[in-house]
Amino acid sequence: MILCSIKTSFIASVFMLLMLTGKNTSHAISPPFNLTMSCHNFTVTAHWKYMEPSPGTQFKVKINRELENGDPNIINTTRHHCDVSSLITSVENSYYLEVNATNGTEESAAESSETFSFDKYMPSEVKCVLDFPAVKLSIKGGKIMVHFVHPLQLYKTASVLQHLEKTAPAEYNKHKKFVYYVVINDKSTFTYNCTENKCHAIIPITEKKEMYCVTLNGLLKNTVVRSSESICSHEEPESSYYRWHLLLFLVPLVLAVVIMTGIKMFKKVNKTTSNLKFEELKIFAFVLSNQRPECNIIQLESVSVQKVQSVEPRISVPEETHSGQLQTTVLPRNGRFKIGPGWMTGSAESANVHSLLEDCDRLSESSNCQSEMDACGYDRPHQLDVEMSPGDKVTGYGCFEM
């Protein structure tokens, strides 16, 4: 009985253990599958699939380095793809990815990718490459010419190159030397080096063909830069070639001549205009300084003019009076008459004249006669008795007050 009970307990314990083990196995998280990755133009992305996603399912992407020790970098995402370009810190290394599915505290087994590297000489399953920059092809005058931008200028914003420039400038400078190969019609290969921001090559044509196709590839340090496709073109006719060269030479020359001519004409016109303006100013100044008096504007002062009577000069003519005697009109000395009405028109005036003449005769005898005559306004010697006709004399000058 005791033996039977022991066997029964052992069987029950094993059964319970199997039940628990089976329960845990049935509820384990399944891992992702079909993990693929691509590395192109310094961009690395991973893609995978998952059969039973749930709202709480996440994926942990881990990148491992072949030549470096230390903790790997990890990115968590809920999507089925991930860009891990920012986790690549060196071009000269090999990498591989691991992706796990997680749900809370549970985690699935890891799915691993192939190894990859941007270094051509590193051991890896996938070799990452760069696309060749856009190439401009021209065939003229028996020469093939190619022009393009240096790949380092094209991909300088890549995270791996920016990280390399900050942490290892000497290593970064090695990428400035770009070695490239020009293959013409899949036969002839020419090698060139470029260290400038823009690269160009000139290849002489040794064999005339209707069409020329060019393929370019090279190495940026140890990273392959390949041409995606061939570039083909015909050779331009020589007349067209020389015509374009002639136009490129003549157009700037003509523009220069036109500009110089325009500048000279502008200066000449400006100088002529300035001279004309200066001459006009000189003429204007001369006119102002030599203006005629009759051209001046004069404001006349108001003059009060009194009305005067004009007196016609009288000629001394003998007149016969009622008594039969001749009366003579006396002219003042110097031929002047006192102006005014009633002057020398009657006998009273004649009497006054005779009185004045007599006074003057008396004064002439004295020494003061000359001064008195000057005071009277005479300007020549006084002659009192004037013979008007034979036997007739009159008194012609006298001193009187005006």
C-alpha positions as CSV (number, residue, x, y, z in Angstrom):
1,M,0.0,0.0,0.0
2,I,2.8,2.4,0.9
3,L,4.6,1.5,-2.3
4,C,1.5,2.1,-4.4
5,S,1.0,5.5,-2.8
6,I,4.6,6.5,-3.5
7,K,4.2,5.6,-7.1
8,T,1.0,7.5,-7.4
9,S,2.5,10.7,-5.9
10,F,5.6,10.4,-8.3
11,I,3.3,10.0,-11.3
12,A,1.2,13.0,-10.2
13,S,4.3,15.2,-9.8
14,V,5.7,14.2,-13.2
15,F,2.3,14.9,-14.8
16,M,2.1,18.3,-13.1
17,L,5.6,19.2,-14.3
18,L,4.8,18.2,-17.8
19,M,1.6,20.2,-17.7
20,L,3.5,23.3,-16.5
21,T,6.3,22.8,-19.1
22,G,3.8,22.4,-21.9
23,K,1.9,25.5,-20.7
24,N,5.1,27.6,-20.8
25,T,6.0,26.3,-24.2
26,S,2.7,27.0,-25.8
27,H,2.7,30.6,-24.5
28,A,6.3,31.6,-25.6
29,I,6.7,34.7,-28.0
30,S,7.6,33.7,-31.5
31,P,10.6,35.4,-33.1
32,P,10.6,37.6,-36.2
33,F,11.6,35.9,-39.5
34,N,12.8,36.8,-43.0
35,L,15.2,39.5,-41.7
36,T,16.8,41.4,-44.6
37,M,19.0,44.5,-44.7
38,S,20.2,46.9,-47.3
39,C,23.1,49.3,-47.2
40,H,23.3,51.9,-49.9
41,N,24.7,55.5,-50.0
42,F,25.6,55.3,-46.3
43,T,22.0,54.4,-45.4
44,V,21.4,51.0,-43.6
45,T,17.9,49.7,-43.1
46,A,16.5,46.4,-41.8
47,H,13.2,44.7,-42.7
48,W,11.5,41.6,-41.1
49,K,8.2,39.9,-40.8
50,Y,6.1,38.7,-37.8
51,M,3.1,36.3,-37.7
52,E,1.2,37.0,-34.5
53,P,1.5,40.7,-33.6
54,S,-0.4,42.0,-30.6
55,P,-1.0,45.5,-29.2
56,G,1.9,45.1,-26.8
57,T,4.4,43.6,-29.1
58,Q,7.7,45.5,-29.8
59,F,10.9,44.8,-31.5
60,K,14.4,45.3,-30.3
61,V,17.0,45.9,-33.0
62,K,20.6,45.4,-32.0
63,I,23.7,46.2,-34.1
64,N,26.9,44.3,-33.5
65,R,30.4,45.2,-34.6
66,E,32.9,42.6,-35.7
67,L,36.1,44.5,-34.8
68,E,34.9,46.4,-31.7
69,N,34.1,45.1,-28.2
70,G,31.6,46.7,-25.9
71,D,27.8,46.9,-25.5
72,P,25.9,46.9,-28.8
73,N,23.6,49.8,-29.7
74,I,19.9,49.0,-29.5
75,I,16.8,50.6,-31.0
76,N,13.2,49.7,-29.9
77,T,10.4,50.1,-32.5
78,T,6.8,48.8,-33.0
79,R,7.2,48.7,-36.8
80,H,8.6,46.0,-39.0
81,H,11.5,48.0,-40.3
82,C,14.2,50.2,-38.9
83,D,16.9,52.6,-40.1
84,V,20.1,51.9,-38.2
85,S,22.3,54.4,-40.2
86,S,22.9,56.4,-37.0
87,L,24.4,53.4,-35.2
88,I,27.2,53.0,-37.7
89,T,30.2,54.9,-36.4
90,S,33.0,53.7,-38.8
91,V,33.3,52.9,-42.5
92,E,36.1,50.5,-42.0
93,N,34.2,47.8,-40.1
94,S,31.8,44.9,-40.5
95,Y,28.3,44.8,-38.8
96,Y,25.4,42.4,-38.4
97,L,21.9,42.9,-36.9
98,E,19.8,41.0,-34.4
99,V,16.0,41.5,-34.0
100,N,14.0,40.2,-31.0
101,A,10.2,40.4,-30.4
102,T,9.2,41.5,-26.8
103,N,5.9,41.7,-24.9
104,G,6.2,43.0,-21.4
105,T,8.8,40.9,-19.7
106,E,8.7,38.2,-22.3
107,E,11.3,38.1,-25.1
108,S,11.6,35.9,-28.2
109,A,14.7,34.4,-29.7
110,A,16.9,36.7,-31.9
111,E,16.8,36.7,-35.6
112,S,20.2,37.6,-37.2
113,S,21.1,39.3,-40.5
114,E,24.0,38.8,-42.8
115,T,27.2,40.7,-42.2
116,F,27.8,43.9,-44.2
117,S,30.5,46.5,-44.5
118,F,31.2,49.8,-46.5
119,D,34.8,48.8,-46.7
120,K,35.5,46.8,-49.9
121,Y,38.4,44.9,-48.2
122,M,36.6,43.9,-45.0
123,P,35.3,40.3,-44.7
124,S,31.5,40.5,-45.0
125,E,28.6,38.9,-46.9
126,V,27.2,42.2,-48.2
127,K,29.3,45.0,-49.7
128,C,27.7,48.4,-49.3
129,V,28.2,50.8,-52.3
130,L,27.6,54.4,-53.3
131,D,25.9,55.7,-56.4
132,F,28.2,57.8,-58.7
133,P,27.3,61.5,-58.8
134,A,25.4,62.8,-61.9
135,V,27.8,63.0,-64.8
136,K,27.8,65.6,-67.6
137,L,29.2,64.2,-70.8
138,S,30.3,66.2,-73.8
139,I,32.2,65.1,-76.9
140,K,33.7,67.9,-79.0
141,G,36.8,68.4,-81.1
142,G,37.9,64.8,-80.9
143,K,37.8,64.8,-77.0
144,I,35.5,63.2,-74.5
145,M,34.9,65.4,-71.4
146,V,33.2,64.3,-68.2
147,H,32.2,66.6,-65.3
148,F,30.7,65.7,-61.9
149,V,30.7,66.6,-58.2
150,H,33.1,65.0,-55.7
151,P,31.2,62.1,-53.9
152,L,32.3,63.5,-50.5
153,Q,30.4,66.7,-51.3
154,L,27.4,64.7,-52.3
155,Y,27.3,62.4,-49.2
156,K,28.8,64.8,-46.6
157,T,25.5,64.9,-44.6
158,A,25.6,61.1,-44.0
159,S,25.7,60.3,-40.2
160,V,28.8,58.0,-40.5
161,L,30.8,60.7,-42.3
162,Q,29.8,63.5,-39.9
163,H,30.7,61.2,-36.9
164,L,34.0,60.4,-38.6
165,E,34.8,64.1,-39.2
166,K,34.2,64.9,-35.5
167,T,36.0,61.9,-33.9
168,A,38.7,61.1,-36.5
169,P,39.5,64.1,-38.8
170,A,42.7,62.5,-40.1
171,E,40.7,59.4,-41.2
172,Y,38.0,61.7,-42.7
173,N,40.5,63.6,-44.8
174,K,41.5,60.3,-46.5
175,H,38.1,60.3,-48.1
176,K,39.0,63.6,-50.0
177,K,41.1,61.7,-52.5
178,F,38.8,60.1,-54.9
179,V,40.1,57.6,-57.4
180,Y,37.8,57.0,-60.4
181,Y,37.9,55.1,-63.7
182,V,36.4,56.1,-67.0
183,V,35.5,53.1,-69.3
184,I,34.7,54.0,-72.9
185,N,32.6,51.6,-74.9
186,D,33.5,48.8,-72.5
187,K,37.0,48.6,-73.9
188,S,39.3,51.4,-72.8
189,T,39.8,52.3,-69.2
190,F,41.3,55.6,-67.9
191,T,42.2,56.3,-64.3
192,Y,42.0,59.7,-62.7
193,N,42.4,61.3,-59.2
194,C,40.2,64.1,-57.9
195,T,40.7,66.1,-54.7
196,E,38.6,69.2,-55.6
197,N,34.9,69.8,-55.0
198,K,34.3,69.4,-58.7
199,C,36.0,66.7,-60.8
200,H,36.5,66.6,-64.6
201,A,38.5,64.5,-67.1
202,I,39.4,65.0,-70.7
203,I,40.0,61.9,-72.8
204,P,41.3,62.1,-76.4
205,I,39.4,59.9,-79.0
206,T,41.7,57.4,-80.6
207,E,39.0,55.6,-82.7
208,K,36.2,57.4,-84.4
209,K,32.7,56.0,-83.7
210,E,29.2,57.1,-84.3
211,M,28.3,56.7,-80.6
212,Y,30.4,56.9,-77.5
213,C,29.2,55.3,-74.2
214,V,31.0,56.0,-70.9
215,T,30.8,54.1,-67.6
216,L,32.3,55.5,-64.4
217,N,33.2,53.9,-61.1
218,G,35.7,54.6,-58.3
219,L,36.7,54.3,-54.7
220,L,36.0,56.8,-52.0
221,K,38.7,55.6,-49.6
222,N,37.7,51.9,-49.6
223,T,34.0,52.4,-50.4
224,V,32.9,51.4,-53.9
225,V,31.3,54.2,-56.0
226,R,29.7,52.7,-59.1
227,S,27.8,54.1,-62.1
228,S,24.3,53.0,-62.3
229,E,24.2,53.0,-66.1
230,S,26.2,53.9,-69.2
231,I,26.1,57.5,-70.5
232,C,26.1,57.8,-74.3
233,S,26.4,60.7,-76.7
234,H,27.3,61.7,-80.2
235,E,30.3,63.8,-81.2
236,E,29.3,67.3,-82.0
237,P,30.2,68.6,-85.5
238,E,33.4,70.7,-85.6
239,S,31.5,73.6,-87.2
240,S,29.1,73.6,-84.3
241,Y,32.0,73.2,-81.8
242,Y,33.9,76.2,-83.2
243,R,30.8,78.2,-83.6
244,W,29.9,77.8,-80.0
245,H,33.5,78.7,-79.0
246,L,33.3,81.7,-81.2
247,L,30.0,82.8,-79.7
248,L,31.4,82.3,-76.2
249,F,34.3,84.6,-77.2
250,L,32.4,87.2,-79.1
251,V,29.4,87.7,-76.8
252,P,31.5,88.9,-73.8
253,L,33.6,91.0,-76.2
254,V,30.5,92.7,-77.7
255,L,29.0,93.3,-74.3
256,A,32.2,94.9,-73.1
257,V,32.4,97.2,-76.2
258,V,28.8,98.2,-75.8
259,I,29.2,98.9,-72.1
260,M,32.4,100.9,-72.7
261,T,30.8,102.9,-75.5
262,G,27.7,103.6,-73.3
263,I,29.9,104.8,-70.5
264,K,31.9,107.1,-72.8
265,M,28.7,108.5,-74.4
266,F,27.2,109.1,-71.0
267,K,30.3,110.9,-69.8
268,K,30.4,113.0,-73.0
269,V,26.7,113.9,-72.7
270,N,27.1,114.6,-69.0
271,K,30.2,116.8,-69.7
272,T,28.4,118.7,-72.6
273,T,25.4,119.2,-70.4
274,S,27.6,120.5,-67.6
275,N,29.4,122.9,-70.0
276,L,26.1,124.2,-71.4
277,K,24.7,124.7,-67.9
278,F,28.0,126.6,-67.0
279,E,27.8,128.8,-70.1
280,E,24.1,129.5,-69.4
281,L,25.0,130.6,-65.9
282,K,27.9,132.8,-67.2
283,I,25.5,134.5,-69.7
284,F,22.9,134.9,-67.1
285,A,25.4,136.4,-64.7
286,F,26.7,138.7,-67.4
287,V,23.2,139.9,-68.3
288,L,22.5,140.6,-64.6
289,S,25.8,142.5,-64.1
290,N,25.5,144.5,-67.4
291,Q,21.8,145.3,-67.4
292,R,20.9,148.5,-69.1
293,P,19.5,151.4,-67.0
294,E,16.3,151.5,-69.1
295,C,15.7,147.9,-68.2
296,N,15.8,148.6,-64.5
297,I,12.5,149.0,-62.8
298,I,12.5,152.4,-61.1
299,Q,9.8,153.5,-58.8
300,L,9.1,157.2,-59.3
301,E,8.5,159.3,-56.4
302,S,5.3,161.3,-56.6
303,V,6.1,165.0,-57.3
304,S,3.6,167.6,-56.7
305,V,3.4,169.8,-59.7
306,Q,1.8,173.2,-59.5
307,K,0.2,174.6,-62.4
308,V,2.2,177.6,-63.8
309,Q,1.5,180.0,-66.4
310,S,3.8,180.1,-69.3
311,V,4.8,183.6,-70.3
312,E,5.8,184.3,-73.9
313,P,8.8,186.5,-74.1
314,R,8.0,190.1,-75.1
315,I,10.0,192.0,-77.6
316,S,10.7,195.6,-76.9
317,V,8.4,197.4,-79.3
318,P,7.7,201.2,-79.1
319,E,3.9,201.9,-78.7
320,E,2.2,205.1,-79.2
321,T,0.2,206.5,-76.4
322,H,-2.8,208.7,-76.4
323,S,-0.6,211.7,-75.8
324,G,1.4,210.9,-78.9
325,Q,4.5,209.6,-77.1
326,L,6.1,206.2,-77.5
327,Q,6.0,203.8,-74.6
328,T,8.7,201.2,-74.5
329,T,8.3,197.7,-72.9
330,V,11.4,197.0,-70.7
331,L,13.0,193.6,-70.8
332,P,14.6,192.4,-67.6
333,R,18.3,191.9,-67.6
334,N,19.6,188.6,-68.9
335,G,16.4,188.3,-70.9
336,R,14.3,187.0,-67.9
337,F,10.9,188.2,-66.7
338,K,9.4,187.5,-63.4
339,I,6.7,184.9,-63.9
340,G,3.3,185.8,-62.6
341,P,0.0,187.4,-63.4
342,G,0.0,191.1,-63.9
343,W,3.8,191.5,-64.2
344,M,4.8,194.5,-66.3
345,T,1.3,195.0,-67.6
346,G,0.5,198.5,-66.3
347,S,2.0,201.8,-65.5
348,A,2.5,200.9,-61.8
349,E,4.9,198.2,-62.8
350,S,6.7,200.6,-65.1
351,A,7.0,203.1,-62.2
352,N,8.4,200.4,-60.0
353,V,11.0,199.5,-62.7
354,H,12.1,203.0,-63.0
355,S,12.3,203.3,-59.2
356,L,14.4,200.2,-59.1
357,L,16.7,201.3,-61.8
358,E,17.3,204.7,-60.1
359,D,18.1,202.9,-56.9
360,C,20.6,200.7,-58.8
361,D,22.2,203.8,-60.4
362,R,22.7,205.3,-57.0
363,L,24.2,202.1,-55.7
364,S,26.5,201.8,-58.7
365,E,28.2,204.9,-57.6
366,S,29.1,203.3,-54.3
367,S,31.5,200.4,-53.8
368,N,28.6,198.1,-52.8
369,C,26.9,198.3,-56.1
370,Q,28.6,195.2,-57.5
371,S,27.6,193.1,-54.6
372,E,24.0,194.4,-54.8
373,M,23.9,193.5,-58.4
374,D,25.2,190.0,-57.6
375,A,22.5,189.8,-55.0
376,C,20.0,190.8,-57.7
377,G,21.0,187.8,-59.8
378,Y,22.8,189.6,-62.7
379,D,25.5,187.7,-64.5
380,R,26.9,190.4,-66.8
381,P,27.7,194.2,-66.6
382,H,24.8,196.5,-66.3
383,Q,23.9,198.9,-69.1
384,L,21.0,201.0,-68.2
385,D,20.6,203.2,-71.3
386,V,19.9,201.2,-74.5
387,E,19.3,202.9,-77.8
388,M,16.3,201.2,-79.4
389,S,16.1,203.5,-82.5
390,P,17.9,206.6,-83.6
391,G,17.3,209.2,-81.0
392,D,15.3,206.9,-78.7
393,K,16.8,205.4,-75.7
394,V,15.2,203.3,-73.0
395,T,16.3,202.0,-69.7
396,G,16.8,198.2,-70.1
397,Y,18.3,196.8,-66.9
398,G,17.5,197.4,-63.3
399,C,17.8,195.8,-59.9
400,F,14.6,194.6,-58.3
401,E,13.4,191.9,-55.9
402,M,11.8,188.8,-57.2
